[in-house]
């Protein structure tokens, strides 16, 4: 197993921005908890696109990234029409998996609204685990050496 601490992990050049839509809030105007997982996915998808290739290209190569674990901690609420910034870092990877750490903030603010992590497994379309693609592993190894 190869490990890279969160601070040494790869963060995308800039956080992904997303605005809380009306359909994503409860009666009090708070962003409903499940939507933070969507924001995590947006950040992770953009991380892969900028670092390596888009999800669509993975799927066309018979590679699926399946979430096997997801954790969230809510610290402060987001509200309807807030502009949020979702940041993502990889924290470690192994033969067939990769872990990510996320932070969601209101745009322009330092306070974390929600943070969390996910573990994803590389699988083929038959649902069997496969090794992390060599091209991605090489990129991660190069960064870990820096």
Buried (B, 14 or more C-beta within 10 A) or exposed (E): EEEBEBEEBBBBEEBBEBEBEEEBBEEEBBBEEEBBBEBBBBBBBBBBBEBBBEBEEBEEEEBBBEBEEBEBEBEEBBEBEBEBBBBBBBBBBBEBBBBBBBBBBBEEEEEBBBBBBBBBBBBEEEEEEBEBBEEBBEBBEEBBEE
